Amino acid sequence: MLLVTKNQGVEKALARGHSMSHYQESRDQYMRLVTQFQKIKIKKKSHQLKTIIKKRKERGRISFGL
């Protein structure tokens, strides 16, 4: 449940940042925030996929032989 709350907080912050887009400094800060958020999401997804592959390999359900 904590993760959902964190994501909601980030979404709220992104909405505030978007509303401040009238100023170059604000736009730059907003883009830094969006970029970091995207990197975190990608990193999390990558970790999840690696975990799934590892578990399947351990169970013998996946092979990478050529």
PyMOL Python script that loads the backbone (N, CA, C, O; Angstrom):
from pymol import cmd

cmd.read_pdbstr("""\
ATOM      1  N   MET A   1       0.821  -1.193   0.000  1.00  0.00           N
ATOM      2  CA  MET A   1       0.000   0.000   0.000  1.00  0.00           C
ATOM      3  C   MET A   1       0.866   1.258   0.000  1.00  0.00           C
ATOM      4  O   MET A   1       0.490   2.280  -0.574  1.00  0.00           O
ATOM      5  N   LEU A   2       2.014   1.174   0.641  1.00  0.00           N
ATOM      6  CA  LEU A   2       2.922   2.315   0.696  1.00  0.00           C
ATOM      7  C   LEU A   2       3.358   2.737  -0.699  1.00  0.00           C
ATOM      8  O   LEU A   2       3.466   3.930  -0.983  1.00  0.00           O
ATOM      9  N   LEU A   3       3.610   1.758  -1.576  1.00  0.00           N
ATOM     10  CA  LEU A   3       4.031   2.063  -2.937  1.00  0.00           C
ATOM     11  C   LEU A   3       2.967   2.873  -3.671  1.00  0.00           C
ATOM     12  O   LEU A   3       3.292   3.821  -4.386  1.00  0.00           O
ATOM     13  N   VAL A   4       1.716   2.509  -3.501  1.00  0.00           N
ATOM     14  CA  VAL A   4       0.624   3.245  -4.144  1.00  0.00           C
ATOM     15  C   VAL A   4       0.633   4.692  -3.655  1.00  0.00           C
ATOM     16  O   VAL A   4       0.466   5.617  -4.450  1.00  0.00           O
ATOM     17  N   THR A   5       0.825   4.887  -2.369  1.00  0.00           N
ATOM     18  CA  THR A   5       0.855   6.228  -1.800  1.00  0.00           C
ATOM     19  C   THR A   5       2.014   7.036  -2.370  1.00  0.00           C
ATOM     20  O   THR A   5       1.860   8.216  -2.683  1.00  0.00           O
ATOM     21  N   LYS A   6       3.181   6.396  -2.506  1.00  0.00           N
ATOM     22  CA  LYS A   6       4.336   7.090  -3.079  1.00  0.00           C
ATOM     23  C   LYS A   6       4.043   7.516  -4.513  1.00  0.00           C
ATOM     24  O   LYS A   6       4.322   8.651  -4.897  1.00  0.00           O
ATOM     25  N   ASN A   7       3.478   6.603  -5.303  1.00  0.00           N
ATOM     26  CA  ASN A   7       3.171   6.941  -6.690  1.00  0.00           C
ATOM     27  C   ASN A   7       2.153   8.068  -6.769  1.00  0.00           C
ATOM     28  O   ASN A   7       2.257   8.941  -7.631  1.00  0.00           O
ATOM     29  N   GLN A   8       1.182   8.056  -5.885  1.00  0.00           N
ATOM     30  CA  GLN A   8       0.194   9.134  -5.879  1.00  0.00           C
ATOM     31  C   GLN A   8       0.872  10.458  -5.554  1.00  0.00           C
ATOM     32  O   GLN A   8       0.542  11.489  -6.141  1.00  0.00           O
ATOM     33  N   GLY A   9       1.808  10.433  -4.631  1.00  0.00           N
ATOM     34  CA  GLY A   9       2.541  11.642  -4.272  1.00  0.00           C
ATOM     35  C   GLY A   9       3.354  12.169  -5.431  1.00  0.00           C
ATOM     36  O   GLY A   9       3.414  13.375  -5.668  1.00  0.00           O
ATOM     37  N   VAL A  10       3.978  11.258  -6.150  1.00  0.00           N
ATOM     38  CA  VAL A  10       4.773  11.665  -7.312  1.00  0.00           C
ATOM     39  C   VAL A  10       3.865  12.236  -8.384  1.00  0.00           C
ATOM     40  O   VAL A  10       4.176  13.262  -8.988  1.00  0.00           O
ATOM     41  N   GLU A  11       2.748  11.577  -8.619  1.00  0.00           N
ATOM     42  CA  GLU A  11       1.808  12.075  -9.625  1.00  0.00           C
ATOM     43  C   GLU A  11       1.310  13.480  -9.258  1.00  0.00           C
ATOM     44  O   GLU A  11       1.167  14.342 -10.125  1.00  0.00           O
ATOM     45  N   LYS A  12       1.052  13.695  -7.991  1.00  0.00           N
ATOM     46  CA  LYS A  12       0.597  15.012  -7.540  1.00  0.00           C
ATOM     47  C   LYS A  12       1.698  16.060  -7.764  1.00  0.00           C
ATOM     48  O   LYS A  12       1.428  17.177  -8.206  1.00  0.00           O
ATOM     49  N   ALA A  13       2.925  15.681  -7.454  1.00  0.00           N
ATOM     50  CA  ALA A  13       4.054  16.598  -7.658  1.00  0.00           C
ATOM     51  C   ALA A  13       4.238  16.903  -9.141  1.00  0.00           C
ATOM     52  O   ALA A  13       4.531  18.039  -9.514  1.00  0.00           O
ATOM     53  N   LEU A  14       4.064  15.885  -9.984  1.00  0.00           N
ATOM     54  CA  LEU A  14       4.184  16.106 -11.428  1.00  0.00           C
ATOM     55  C   LEU A  14       3.103  17.071 -11.920  1.00  0.00           C
ATOM     56  O   LEU A  14       3.367  17.927 -12.765  1.00  0.00           O
ATOM     57  N   ALA A  15       1.906  16.930 -11.396  1.00  0.00           N
ATOM     58  CA  ALA A  15       0.813  17.828 -11.786  1.00  0.00           C
ATOM     59  C   ALA A  15       1.133  19.266 -11.380  1.00  0.00           C
ATOM     60  O   ALA A  15       0.890  20.201 -12.143  1.00  0.00           O
ATOM     61  N   ARG A  16       1.681  19.437 -10.172  1.00  0.00           N
ATOM     62  CA  ARG A  16       2.061  20.793  -9.737  1.00  0.00           C
ATOM     63  C   ARG A  16       3.160  21.348 -10.626  1.00  0.00           C
ATOM     64  O   ARG A  16       3.129  22.511 -11.028  1.00  0.00           O
ATOM     65  N   GLY A  17       4.131  20.495 -10.925  1.00  0.00           N
ATOM     66  CA  GLY A  17       5.233  20.931 -11.793  1.00  0.00           C
ATOM     67  C   GLY A  17       4.737  21.333 -13.163  1.00  0.00           C
ATOM     68  O   GLY A  17       5.190  22.321 -13.740  1.00  0.00           O
ATOM     69  N   HIS A  18       3.805  20.558 -13.674  1.00  0.00           N
ATOM     70  CA  HIS A  18       3.250  20.867 -14.994  1.00  0.00           C
ATOM     71  C   HIS A  18       2.540  22.210 -14.984  1.00  0.00           C
ATOM     72  O   HIS A  18       2.609  22.954 -15.963  1.00  0.00           O
ATOM     73  N   SER A  19       1.862  22.527 -13.895  1.00  0.00           N
ATOM     74  CA  SER A  19       1.139  23.800 -13.821  1.00  0.00           C
ATOM     75  C   SER A  19       2.088  24.985 -13.722  1.00  0.00           C
ATOM     76  O   SER A  19       1.692  26.120 -13.991  1.00  0.00           O
ATOM     77  N   MET A  20       3.345  24.733 -13.337  1.00  0.00           N
ATOM     78  CA  MET A  20       4.325  25.823 -13.219  1.00  0.00           C
ATOM     79  C   MET A  20       5.129  26.004 -14.503  1.00  0.00           C
ATOM     80  O   MET A  20       6.164  26.670 -14.498  1.00  0.00           O
ATOM     81  N   SER A  21       4.669  25.427 -15.579  1.00  0.00           N
ATOM     82  CA  SER A  21       5.460  25.406 -16.808  1.00  0.00           C
ATOM     83  C   SER A  21       5.593  26.756 -17.510  1.00  0.00           C
ATOM     84  O   SER A  21       6.163  26.831 -18.599  1.00  0.00           O
ATOM     85  N   HIS A  22       5.083  27.802 -16.911  1.00  0.00           N
ATOM     86  CA  HIS A  22       5.179  29.128 -17.530  1.00  0.00           C
ATOM     87  C   HIS A  22       6.581  29.714 -17.439  1.00  0.00           C
ATOM     88  O   HIS A  22       6.901  30.655 -18.165  1.00  0.00           O
ATOM     89  N   TYR A  23       7.416  29.180 -16.568  1.00  0.00           N
ATOM     90  CA  TYR A  23       8.749  29.729 -16.342  1.00  0.00           C
ATOM     91  C   TYR A  23       9.813  28.705 -16.709  1.00  0.00           C
ATOM     92  O   TYR A  23       9.679  27.519 -16.406  1.00  0.00           O
ATOM     93  N   GLN A  24      10.872  29.176 -17.365  1.00  0.00           N
ATOM     94  CA  GLN A  24      11.932  28.273 -17.831  1.00  0.00           C
ATOM     95  C   GLN A  24      12.539  27.465 -16.680  1.00  0.00           C
ATOM     96  O   GLN A  24      12.749  26.260 -16.818  1.00  0.00           O
ATOM     97  N   GLU A  25      12.817  28.107 -15.566  1.00  0.00           N
ATOM     98  CA  GLU A  25      13.385  27.400 -14.412  1.00  0.00           C
ATOM     99  C   GLU A  25      12.451  26.293 -13.935  1.00  0.00           C
ATOM    100  O   GLU A  25      12.887  25.193 -13.597  1.00  0.00           O
ATOM    101  N   SER A  26      11.180  26.604 -13.915  1.00  0.00           N
ATOM    102  CA  SER A  26      10.191  25.611 -13.488  1.00  0.00           C
ATOM    103  C   SER A  26      10.109  24.466 -14.484  1.00  0.00           C
ATOM    104  O   SER A  26      10.000  23.305 -14.092  1.00  0.00           O
ATOM    105  N   ARG A  27      10.162  24.790 -15.774  1.00  0.00           N
ATOM    106  CA  ARG A  27      10.129  23.744 -16.799  1.00  0.00           C
ATOM    107  C   ARG A  27      11.332  22.823 -16.663  1.00  0.00           C
ATOM    108  O   ARG A  27      11.203  21.604 -16.773  1.00  0.00           O
ATOM    109  N   ASP A  28      12.503  23.407 -16.424  1.00  0.00           N
ATOM    110  CA  ASP A  28      13.715  22.603 -16.255  1.00  0.00           C
ATOM    111  C   ASP A  28      13.594  21.672 -15.053  1.00  0.00           C
ATOM    112  O   ASP A  28      13.945  20.495 -15.132  1.00  0.00           O
ATOM    113  N   GLN A  29      13.102  22.201 -13.953  1.00  0.00           N
ATOM    114  CA  GLN A  29      12.934  21.396 -12.751  1.00  0.00           C
ATOM    115  C   GLN A  29      11.910  20.286 -12.994  1.00  0.00           C
ATOM    116  O   GLN A  29      12.109  19.148 -12.567  1.00  0.00           O
ATOM    117  N   TYR A  30      10.841  20.613 -13.664  1.00  0.00           N
ATOM    118  CA  TYR A  30       9.804  19.627 -13.976  1.00  0.00           C
ATOM    119  C   TYR A  30      10.391  18.494 -14.826  1.00  0.00           C
ATOM    120  O   TYR A  30      10.129  17.319 -14.565  1.00  0.00           O
ATOM    121  N   MET A  31      11.178  18.847 -15.834  1.00  0.00           N
ATOM    122  CA  MET A  31      11.766  17.825 -16.693  1.00  0.00           C
ATOM    123  C   MET A  31      12.751  16.948 -15.927  1.00  0.00           C
ATOM    124  O   MET A  31      12.836  15.748 -16.191  1.00  0.00           O
ATOM    125  N   ARG A  32      13.494  17.521 -14.986  1.00  0.00           N
ATOM    126  CA  ARG A  32      14.391  16.711 -14.158  1.00  0.00           C
ATOM    127  C   ARG A  32      13.577  15.709 -13.339  1.00  0.00           C
ATOM    128  O   ARG A  32      13.965  14.547 -13.216  1.00  0.00           O
ATOM    129  N   LEU A  33      12.481  16.146 -12.796  1.00  0.00           N
ATOM    130  CA  LEU A  33      11.616  15.287 -11.997  1.00  0.00           C
ATOM    131  C   LEU A  33      11.023  14.160 -12.856  1.00  0.00           C
ATOM    132  O   LEU A  33      11.028  12.999 -12.445  1.00  0.00           O
ATOM    133  N   VAL A  34      10.524  14.494 -14.024  1.00  0.00           N
ATOM    134  CA  VAL A  34       9.941  13.494 -14.918  1.00  0.00           C
ATOM    135  C   VAL A  34      11.004  12.468 -15.316  1.00  0.00           C
ATOM    136  O   VAL A  34      10.739  11.266 -15.311  1.00  0.00           O
ATOM    137  N   THR A  35      12.186  12.932 -15.656  1.00  0.00           N
ATOM    138  CA  THR A  35      13.263  12.036 -16.065  1.00  0.00           C
ATOM    139  C   THR A  35      13.635  11.073 -14.945  1.00  0.00           C
ATOM    140  O   THR A  35      13.799   9.877 -15.185  1.00  0.00           O
ATOM    141  N   GLN A  36      13.768  11.582 -13.734  1.00  0.00           N
ATOM    142  CA  GLN A  36      14.113  10.716 -12.605  1.00  0.00           C
ATOM    143  C   GLN A  36      13.006   9.696 -12.333  1.00  0.00           C
ATOM    144  O   GLN A  36      13.289   8.528 -12.066  1.00  0.00           O
ATOM    145  N   PHE A  37      11.777  10.126 -12.400  1.00  0.00           N
ATOM    146  CA  PHE A  37      10.648   9.234 -12.173  1.00  0.00           C
ATOM    147  C   PHE A  37      10.630   8.116 -13.217  1.00  0.00           C
ATOM    148  O   PHE A  37      10.387   6.958 -12.879  1.00  0.00           O
ATOM    149  N   GLN A  38      10.886   8.456 -14.481  1.00  0.00           N
ATOM    150  CA  GLN A  38      10.915   7.455 -15.541  1.00  0.00           C
ATOM    151  C   GLN A  38      12.054   6.466 -15.326  1.00  0.00           C
ATOM    152  O   GLN A  38      11.880   5.264 -15.530  1.00  0.00           O
ATOM    153  N   LYS A  39      13.216   6.963 -14.914  1.00  0.00           N
ATOM    154  CA  LYS A  39      14.359   6.079 -14.656  1.00  0.00           C
ATOM    155  C   LYS A  39      14.044   5.091 -13.542  1.00  0.00           C
ATOM    156  O   LYS A  39      14.390   3.913 -13.631  1.00  0.00           O
ATOM    157  N   ILE A  40      13.393   5.570 -12.503  1.00  0.00           N
ATOM    158  CA  ILE A  40      13.031   4.698 -11.378  1.00  0.00           C
ATOM    159  C   ILE A  40      12.054   3.628 -11.845  1.00  0.00           C
ATOM    160  O   ILE A  40      12.194   2.459 -11.485  1.00  0.00           O
ATOM    161  N   LYS A  41      11.067   4.020 -12.644  1.00  0.00           N
ATOM    162  CA  LYS A  41      10.088   3.054 -13.141  1.00  0.00           C
ATOM    163  C   LYS A  41      10.759   2.003 -14.014  1.00  0.00           C
ATOM    164  O   LYS A  41      10.442   0.819 -13.906  1.00  0.00           O
ATOM    165  N   ILE A  42      11.679   2.419 -14.875  1.00  0.00           N
ATOM    166  CA  ILE A  42      12.394   1.488 -15.752  1.00  0.00           C
ATOM    167  C   ILE A  42      13.262   0.540 -14.930  1.00  0.00           C
ATOM    168  O   ILE A  42      13.302  -0.662 -15.190  1.00  0.00           O
ATOM    169  N   LYS A  43      13.947   1.086 -13.950  1.00  0.00           N
ATOM    170  CA  LYS A  43      14.818   0.271 -13.100  1.00  0.00           C
ATOM    171  C   LYS A  43      13.997  -0.773 -12.344  1.00  0.00           C
ATOM    172  O   LYS A  43      14.400  -1.931 -12.236  1.00  0.00           O
ATOM    173  N   LYS A  44      12.859  -0.359 -11.829  1.00  0.00           N
ATOM    174  CA  LYS A  44      11.988  -1.275 -11.086  1.00  0.00           C
ATOM    175  C   LYS A  44      11.486  -2.389 -12.001  1.00  0.00           C
ATOM    176  O   LYS A  44      11.494  -3.560 -11.622  1.00  0.00           O
ATOM    177  N   LYS A  45      11.053  -2.025 -13.197  1.00  0.00           N
ATOM    178  CA  LYS A  45      10.534  -3.014 -14.148  1.00  0.00           C
ATOM    179  C   LYS A  45      11.638  -3.985 -14.550  1.00  0.00           C
ATOM    180  O   LYS A  45      11.395  -5.187 -14.656  1.00  0.00           O
ATOM    181  N   SER A  46      12.836  -3.481 -14.773  1.00  0.00           N
ATOM    182  CA  SER A  46      13.969  -4.322 -15.132  1.00  0.00           C
ATOM    183  C   SER A  46      14.264  -5.327 -14.018  1.00  0.00           C
ATOM    184  O   SER A  46      14.513  -6.503 -14.284  1.00  0.00           O
ATOM    185  N   HIS A  47      14.234  -4.864 -12.789  1.00  0.00           N
ATOM    186  CA  HIS A  47      14.483  -5.739 -11.652  1.00  0.00           C
ATOM    187  C   HIS A  47      13.410  -6.829 -11.570  1.00  0.00           C
ATOM    188  O   HIS A  47      13.720  -7.990 -11.303  1.00  0.00           O
ATOM    189  N   GLN A  48      12.168  -6.458 -11.796  1.00  0.00           N
ATOM    190  CA  GLN A  48      11.079  -7.436 -11.756  1.00  0.00           C
ATOM    191  C   GLN A  48      11.268  -8.509 -12.827  1.00  0.00           C
ATOM    192  O   GLN A  48      11.077  -9.696 -12.563  1.00  0.00           O
ATOM    193  N   LEU A  49      11.643  -8.089 -14.033  1.00  0.00           N
ATOM    194  CA  LEU A  49      11.838  -9.043 -15.117  1.00  0.00           C
ATOM    195  C   LEU A  49      13.009  -9.977 -14.830  1.00  0.00           C
ATOM    196  O   LEU A  49      12.926 -11.178 -15.085  1.00  0.00           O
ATOM    197  N   LYS A  50      14.098  -9.425 -14.299  1.00  0.00           N
ATOM    198  CA  LYS A  50      15.261 -10.260 -13.952  1.00  0.00           C
ATOM    199  C   LYS A  50      14.887 -11.291 -12.899  1.00  0.00           C
ATOM    200  O   LYS A  50      15.333 -12.436 -12.963  1.00  0.00           O
ATOM    201  N   THR A  51      14.078 -10.893 -11.939  1.00  0.00           N
ATOM    202  CA  THR A  51      13.644 -11.815 -10.891  1.00  0.00           C
ATOM    203  C   THR A  51      12.789 -12.934 -11.476  1.00  0.00           C
ATOM    204  O   THR A  51      12.956 -14.096 -11.105  1.00  0.00           O
ATOM    205  N   ILE A  52      11.890 -12.604 -12.368  1.00  0.00           N
ATOM    206  CA  ILE A  52      11.033 -13.605 -13.005  1.00  0.00           C
ATOM    207  C   ILE A  52      11.884 -14.589 -13.805  1.00  0.00           C
ATOM    208  O   ILE A  52      11.690 -15.800 -13.710  1.00  0.00           O
ATOM    209  N   ILE A  53      12.818 -14.075 -14.586  1.00  0.00           N
ATOM    210  CA  ILE A  53      13.680 -14.942 -15.400  1.00  0.00           C
ATOM    211  C   ILE A  53      14.514 -15.849 -14.509  1.00  0.00           C
ATOM    212  O   ILE A  53      14.655 -17.039 -14.789  1.00  0.00           O
ATOM    213  N   LYS A  54      15.060 -15.299 -13.451  1.00  0.00           N
ATOM    214  CA  LYS A  54      15.876 -16.094 -12.526  1.00  0.00           C
ATOM    215  C   LYS A  54      15.059 -17.232 -11.922  1.00  0.00           C
ATOM    216  O   LYS A  54      15.527 -18.369 -11.863  1.00  0.00           O
ATOM    217  N   LYS A  55      13.845 -16.931 -11.477  1.00  0.00           N
ATOM    218  CA  LYS A  55      12.993 -17.963 -10.882  1.00  0.00           C
ATOM    219  C   LYS A  55      12.632 -19.039 -11.898  1.00  0.00           C
ATOM    220  O   LYS A  55      12.610 -20.223 -11.563  1.00  0.00           O
ATOM    221  N   ARG A  56      12.352 -18.646 -13.119  1.00  0.00           N
ATOM    222  CA  ARG A  56      11.992 -19.623 -14.148  1.00  0.00           C
ATOM    223  C   ARG A  56      13.189 -20.491 -14.525  1.00  0.00           C
ATOM    224  O   ARG A  56      13.045 -21.690 -14.765  1.00  0.00           O
ATOM    225  N   LYS A  57      14.375 -19.874 -14.574  1.00  0.00           N
ATOM    226  CA  LYS A  57      15.576 -20.651 -14.864  1.00  0.00           C
ATOM    227  C   LYS A  57      15.812 -21.673 -13.762  1.00  0.00           C
ATOM    228  O   LYS A  57      16.167 -22.820 -14.034  1.00  0.00           O
ATOM    229  N   GLU A  58      15.615 -21.252 -12.516  1.00  0.00           N
ATOM    230  CA  GLU A  58      15.806 -22.155 -11.376  1.00  0.00           C
ATOM    231  C   GLU A  58      14.830 -23.322 -11.423  1.00  0.00           C
ATOM    232  O   GLU A  58      15.155 -24.421 -10.972  1.00  0.00           O
ATOM    233  N   ARG A  59      13.664 -23.099 -11.951  1.00  0.00           N
ATOM    234  CA  ARG A  59      12.641 -24.136 -12.047  1.00  0.00           C
ATOM    235  C   ARG A  59      12.776 -24.955 -13.334  1.00  0.00           C
ATOM    236  O   ARG A  59      12.039 -25.916 -13.557  1.00  0.00           O
ATOM    237  N   GLY A  60      13.725 -24.555 -14.164  1.00  0.00           N
ATOM    238  CA  GLY A  60      13.944 -25.285 -15.424  1.00  0.00           C
ATOM    239  C   GLY A  60      12.934 -24.967 -16.493  1.00  0.00           C
ATOM    240  O   GLY A  60      12.778 -25.730 -17.446  1.00  0.00           O
ATOM    241  N   ARG A  61      12.256 -23.873 -16.355  1.00  0.00           N
ATOM    242  CA  ARG A  61      11.198 -23.518 -17.326  1.00  0.00           C
ATOM    243  C   ARG A  61      11.710 -22.667 -18.490  1.00  0.00           C
ATOM    244  O   ARG A  61      10.979 -22.415 -19.448  1.00  0.00           O
ATOM    245  N   ILE A  62      12.939 -22.237 -18.404  1.00  0.00           N
ATOM    246  CA  ILE A  62      13.434 -21.356 -19.462  1.00  0.00           C
ATOM    247  C   ILE A  62      14.874 -21.727 -19.750  1.00  0.00           C
ATOM    248  O   ILE A  62      15.637 -22.036 -18.835  1.00  0.00           O
ATOM    249  N   SER A  63      15.238 -21.697 -20.987  1.00  0.00           N
ATOM    250  CA  SER A  63      16.645 -21.952 -21.345  1.00  0.00           C
ATOM    251  C   SER A  63      17.058 -20.943 -22.397  1.00  0.00           C
ATOM    252  O   SER A  63      16.243 -20.455 -23.180  1.00  0.00           O
ATOM    253  N   PHE A  64      18.337 -20.650 -22.391  1.00  0.00           N
ATOM    254  CA  PHE A  64      18.854 -19.665 -23.333  1.00  0.00           C
ATOM    255  C   PHE A  64      19.850 -20.312 -24.300  1.00  0.00           C
ATOM    256  O   PHE A  64      20.690 -19.622 -24.878  1.00  0.00           O
ATOM    257  N   GLY A  65      19.761 -21.617 -24.474  1.00  0.00           N
ATOM    258  CA  GLY A  65      20.661 -22.309 -25.402  1.00  0.00           C
ATOM    259  C   GLY A  65      20.388 -21.916 -26.833  1.00  0.00           C
ATOM    260  O   GLY A  65      19.255 -21.607 -27.201  1.00  0.00           O
ATOM    261  N   LEU A  66      21.439 -21.928 -27.643  1.00  0.00           N
ATOM    262  CA  LEU A  66      21.270 -21.560 -29.057  1.00  0.00           C
ATOM    263  C   LEU A  66      21.261 -22.785 -29.927  1.00  0.00           C
ATOM    264  O   LEU A  66      21.129 -22.676 -31.146  1.00  0.00           O
TER     265      LEU A  66
END
""", "prot")
cmd.dss("prot")
cmd.show_as("cartoon", "prot")
cmd.util.cbc("prot")
cmd.orient("prot")
